[in-house]
Amino acid sequence: MVLEDAAAAVRLDHGPAVNPRVLRDHDLGIATGPSNPDVARAALVLALLRHLLRRSPRHLFRPARLLAGAGHRRPAAATRIPGPGRLPAWTGLFVPDRAAIHDALVEALDPVWLGELEHQPPLVAAARFVGHWHRCGAAALLGGTPGRQLAAAWLVRAGLLEAPLPLMSVGWLGARAAYTPDDPALWPGRFAEAVTRAAERGLQLHRNLDSWRDRLQEAAGEARRASALPRAVEVLVARPGVSATALAAALGVTPRAAQTLLDGLRRRGLVADLTGRQAFRVWTAPERL
């Protein structure tokens, strides 16, 4: 899910389309062909999304926490140096004044403003948060992705969701022209429609993973009692791709034992090789289950 959203975020914020499968291969270190700057940008967005999704929604609405998570510290006033500064882990974009990032976040995450949102319906508040993120300049400095993911975190903070929705950008695929957070009249409705599309896509992905897990667990149930296959099922489902070495480390078995498990699943059509190589292969769900 996060891979799809990172690819969609680049399309929404910067224009070029990024294939989620290409981003997946880049993330797994198995990409082939020349380097692609748009994929590299999507990889930075992917790292940001993973960071935000690991954090408690209540802790994300503090500028210091967000900046620390980005690997960025606000320079002391006496040591600020004018000129471009590279943001280490968020978007890879250059900004004219790194201190401006902190100032924009202070406005975007103003406690008084957030207090006003707490008295509104969660979905309306989340939509207003994204609009405010753009208007206060945070989107210009950091991109729209952090604002959209913070809106997803707000839905958890407000009790509407149990976990942040990691597809806030996917909801805008095919509807980029409707992404108008500066239009207070149309924006709440358009935001709600995008959240609905994101939820529908998330449910479809969840159903696909559940179907794959069911078939893997069926195979695990037929394995001998001492097999590590039942534990391997959860590792396979949780990751976009797994090598025999990575699976062995996760299970505490030898790489040969892990490869034997994977070979057995391959013969049953339950995993597919992403690399097409004889060595250093990476395994994932087959295209058709």
C-alpha positions as CSV (number, residue, x, y, z in Angstrom):
1,M,0.0,0.0,0.0
2,V,2.7,2.4,1.0
3,L,4.6,1.8,-2.3
4,E,1.5,2.7,-4.3
5,D,0.9,5.8,-2.3
6,A,4.5,7.0,-2.7
7,A,4.3,6.5,-6.5
8,A,1.0,8.4,-6.5
9,A,2.3,11.2,-4.4
10,V,5.0,12.0,-7.0
11,R,2.4,12.0,-9.7
12,L,0.2,14.3,-7.7
13,D,2.8,16.8,-6.4
14,H,5.3,16.8,-9.2
15,G,3.7,15.5,-12.4
16,P,5.6,12.5,-13.7
17,A,4.1,9.1,-13.2
18,V,6.0,6.4,-11.3
19,N,5.2,2.8,-11.7
20,P,4.8,1.3,-8.2
21,R,6.5,-1.9,-9.4
22,V,9.5,0.0,-10.6
23,L,9.6,1.7,-7.2
24,R,9.3,-1.7,-5.5
25,D,12.3,-3.0,-7.4
26,H,14.2,0.1,-6.6
27,D,13.4,-0.3,-2.9
28,L,14.4,-3.9,-2.9
29,G,17.7,-3.1,-4.7
30,I,16.9,-5.3,-7.8
31,A,16.1,-2.5,-10.3
32,T,17.7,-2.8,-13.7
33,G,18.4,-0.1,-16.3
34,P,19.4,3.5,-15.9
35,S,18.6,5.5,-12.8
36,N,15.5,7.5,-12.9
37,P,15.2,10.8,-10.9
38,D,11.5,10.5,-10.5
39,V,11.9,7.0,-9.0
40,A,14.6,8.4,-6.7
41,R,12.2,11.1,-5.6
42,A,9.5,8.5,-5.0
43,A,12.0,6.6,-2.9
44,L,12.4,9.6,-0.6
45,V,8.6,10.0,-0.3
46,L,8.4,6.3,0.5
47,A,10.9,6.7,3.3
48,L,8.9,9.7,4.7
49,L,5.6,7.7,4.6
50,R,7.2,4.8,6.4
51,H,8.5,7.1,9.1
52,L,5.2,8.8,9.6
53,L,3.3,5.5,9.7
54,R,5.5,4.2,12.5
55,R,4.8,7.2,14.7
56,S,1.9,7.8,17.0
57,P,-0.6,10.1,15.4
58,R,-0.7,12.3,18.6
59,H,3.0,12.9,18.4
60,L,3.1,13.9,14.7
61,F,1.5,17.3,15.2
62,R,4.6,18.8,16.7
63,P,7.1,20.7,14.5
64,A,10.1,19.4,16.5
65,R,9.0,15.8,16.1
66,L,8.5,16.1,12.4
67,L,11.8,17.9,11.8
68,A,13.7,15.4,13.9
69,G,12.1,12.5,12.0
70,A,13.3,14.1,8.8
71,G,16.9,14.2,10.1
72,H,16.7,18.0,10.1
73,R,17.4,20.4,13.0
74,R,16.6,24.1,13.0
75,P,19.9,26.0,13.0
76,A,20.4,28.4,15.9
77,A,19.7,32.0,15.0
78,A,23.3,33.0,15.2
79,T,24.5,30.3,12.9
80,R,21.8,30.5,10.1
81,I,23.5,30.8,6.7
82,P,21.3,32.2,3.9
83,G,21.2,30.2,0.7
84,P,19.9,26.8,-0.5
85,G,19.9,23.9,1.9
86,R,19.1,20.3,1.1
87,L,16.3,18.6,3.0
88,P,17.8,15.2,4.0
89,A,15.0,12.7,3.9
90,W,11.7,14.2,2.9
91,T,11.4,15.3,-0.7
92,G,15.0,16.0,-1.9
93,L,13.9,19.4,-2.9
94,F,16.1,22.5,-2.4
95,V,14.7,25.4,-0.3
96,P,16.0,28.9,0.0
97,D,16.1,29.0,3.8
98,R,16.0,25.9,5.9
99,A,14.7,27.9,8.9
100,A,11.6,28.7,6.7
101,I,10.7,25.0,7.0
102,H,10.5,25.3,10.8
103,D,8.5,28.5,10.6
104,A,6.0,27.0,8.1
105,L,5.5,24.0,10.3
106,V,4.9,26.1,13.4
107,E,2.1,27.8,11.5
108,A,0.7,24.6,10.0
109,L,0.7,22.9,13.4
110,D,-0.4,25.8,15.5
111,P,-2.0,24.4,18.7
112,V,-4.8,27.0,18.6
113,W,-5.6,26.0,15.0
114,L,-5.6,22.3,15.8
115,G,-7.8,23.0,18.8
116,E,-10.4,24.5,16.5
117,L,-10.3,21.4,14.3
118,E,-11.0,19.1,17.3
119,H,-14.5,20.5,17.4
120,Q,-15.3,19.7,13.8
121,P,-16.3,16.3,12.2
122,P,-13.0,14.4,11.6
123,L,-13.3,14.2,7.8
124,V,-14.1,17.9,7.6
125,A,-11.2,18.7,9.9
126,A,-8.8,16.5,7.9
127,A,-9.8,18.3,4.7
128,R,-9.3,21.7,6.3
129,F,-5.9,20.6,7.6
130,V,-4.7,19.8,4.1
131,G,-6.0,23.1,2.8
132,H,-4.2,24.9,5.7
133,W,-1.0,22.9,4.9
134,H,-0.9,24.4,1.4
135,R,-1.9,27.9,2.3
136,C,0.7,28.4,5.1
137,G,3.5,27.4,2.7
138,A,4.4,24.0,4.2
139,A,3.4,22.3,0.9
140,A,5.7,24.6,-1.1
141,L,8.7,23.7,1.1
142,L,8.0,20.1,1.9
143,G,5.5,18.9,-0.6
144,G,1.9,17.9,-0.2
145,T,2.6,14.4,0.9
146,P,3.4,15.1,4.6
147,G,0.2,17.2,4.9
148,R,-2.0,14.5,3.4
149,Q,-0.5,11.8,5.7
150,L,-0.9,14.1,8.7
151,A,-4.6,14.4,7.6
152,A,-4.8,10.6,7.7
153,A,-3.2,10.6,11.2
154,W,-5.8,13.2,12.2
155,L,-8.6,10.7,11.4
156,V,-6.9,8.3,13.9
157,R,-6.4,11.0,16.5
158,A,-10.1,12.0,16.1
159,G,-11.2,8.3,16.6
160,L,-12.6,7.8,13.1
161,L,-9.9,5.2,12.1
162,E,-7.9,2.7,14.1
163,A,-4.8,3.2,12.0
164,P,-3.6,5.9,9.5
165,L,-4.8,5.3,5.9
166,P,-1.6,4.8,3.9
167,L,-3.2,5.7,0.5
168,M,-4.1,9.4,0.8
169,S,-2.4,10.1,-2.5
170,V,-3.7,7.1,-4.3
171,G,-7.2,8.6,-3.8
172,W,-6.3,11.3,-6.3
173,L,-5.2,9.0,-9.2
174,G,-7.2,9.9,-12.2
175,A,-8.5,13.0,-10.5
176,R,-5.5,15.3,-10.3
177,A,-7.4,18.3,-11.6
178,A,-9.8,18.0,-8.6
179,Y,-6.9,18.5,-6.2
180,T,-7.7,22.1,-5.3
181,P,-7.0,22.5,-1.5
182,D,-7.1,26.3,-2.1
183,D,-10.8,26.2,-3.0
184,P,-12.7,26.2,0.4
185,A,-16.1,25.7,-1.3
186,L,-15.3,22.6,-3.4
187,W,-12.4,21.1,-1.4
188,P,-14.2,19.3,1.4
189,G,-16.4,17.3,-1.0
190,R,-13.5,16.5,-3.3
191,F,-11.4,15.5,-0.3
192,A,-14.1,13.1,0.9
193,E,-14.4,11.6,-2.5
194,A,-10.6,11.0,-2.7
195,V,-10.7,9.4,0.8
196,T,-13.4,7.1,-0.4
197,R,-11.4,6.0,-3.4
198,A,-8.4,5.5,-1.2
199,A,-10.3,3.3,1.2
200,E,-11.8,1.3,-1.7
201,R,-8.3,0.7,-3.1
202,G,-7.0,-0.2,0.4
203,L,-9.8,-2.7,0.9
204,Q,-9.0,-4.3,-2.5
205,L,-5.4,-4.7,-1.6
206,H,-6.3,-6.1,1.8
207,R,-8.6,-8.7,0.1
208,N,-5.8,-9.7,-2.2
209,L,-3.3,-10.1,0.7
210,D,-5.9,-12.1,2.7
211,S,-6.5,-14.4,-0.2
212,W,-2.7,-15.0,-0.6
213,R,-2.3,-15.5,3.1
214,D,-5.1,-18.1,3.2
215,R,-3.4,-20.1,0.4
216,L,0.0,-19.8,2.1
217,Q,-1.5,-20.9,5.4
218,E,-3.2,-23.9,3.7
219,A,0.2,-24.9,2.5
220,A,1.7,-24.4,5.9
221,G,-1.0,-26.5,7.5
222,E,0.1,-29.4,5.3
223,A,3.7,-29.0,6.2
224,R,5.4,-31.2,8.9
225,R,5.1,-29.9,12.4
226,A,8.7,-28.7,12.8
227,S,8.5,-26.7,9.6
228,A,9.2,-22.9,9.8
229,L,6.6,-22.4,7.0
230,P,3.8,-21.0,9.3
231,R,6.1,-18.2,10.5
232,A,7.4,-17.7,6.9
233,V,3.8,-16.9,5.8
234,E,3.6,-13.7,7.9
235,V,7.1,-12.5,6.7
236,L,6.1,-13.0,3.1
237,V,2.8,-11.2,3.4
238,A,4.3,-8.3,5.4
239,R,7.0,-7.4,2.8
240,P,6.9,-6.4,-0.8
241,G,9.6,-8.9,-1.6
242,V,11.8,-11.4,0.3
243,S,15.1,-13.0,-0.5
244,A,16.1,-16.4,0.9
245,T,18.8,-14.6,3.0
246,A,16.3,-12.1,4.4
247,L,13.7,-14.9,5.1
248,A,16.4,-16.9,6.9
249,A,17.3,-14.0,9.1
250,A,13.7,-13.4,10.0
251,L,13.0,-17.0,10.8
252,G,16.4,-17.9,12.5
253,V,17.1,-20.7,10.0
254,T,19.8,-21.3,7.4
255,P,19.6,-19.7,4.0
256,R,19.4,-23.2,2.5
257,A,16.4,-24.0,4.7
258,A,14.7,-20.8,3.7
259,Q,15.3,-21.5,0.0
260,T,13.8,-24.9,0.4
261,L,10.7,-23.3,1.8
262,L,10.5,-20.9,-1.1
263,D,11.1,-23.6,-3.7
264,G,8.2,-25.6,-2.3
265,L,5.9,-22.6,-2.5
266,R,7.2,-21.8,-6.0
267,R,6.3,-25.3,-7.2
268,R,2.7,-24.7,-5.9
269,G,2.5,-21.4,-7.6
270,L,2.3,-19.5,-4.3
271,V,5.4,-17.2,-4.8
272,A,6.9,-15.7,-7.9
273,D,10.5,-14.6,-8.6
274,L,11.0,-10.9,-9.2
275,T,14.5,-11.0,-10.6
276,G,14.5,-13.8,-13.2
277,R,18.0,-14.7,-12.0
278,Q,19.5,-18.0,-10.8
279,A,21.1,-16.3,-7.8
280,F,20.1,-13.5,-5.4
281,R,16.4,-14.0,-6.2
282,V,13.6,-12.0,-4.5
283,W,10.2,-13.6,-4.0
284,T,6.8,-12.0,-3.8
285,A,3.1,-12.8,-4.5
286,P,2.3,-14.3,-7.9
287,E,0.4,-12.0,-10.4
288,R,-2.6,-14.3,-10.3
289,L,-3.6,-16.2,-7.1
